[in-house]
Amino acid sequence: MMIFEELLRVLACPRCKEPLSLDEVGAASGGEEAETSGSGTLSCLGCALAYPIRDGVAELLASEASPWVKSGY
């Protein structure tokens, strides 16, 4: 198991403390690039916010969050 997967299990939304889910840029293509791109978002279903991941660093600040809209709807 990757270290990041273990970390994802303990991360929580700083606003409502609900678990976060990973939405990686390029993940839909299924390529290895998605795992190493270092970008995407950590999304919270509890308060519908998405926290950006930039250059491999999750920015878990309310000021950096944006409204989360699940694609496919």
Order of alpha helices (4+ residues) and beta strands (2+ residues): alpha-beta-alpha-beta-beta-beta-beta
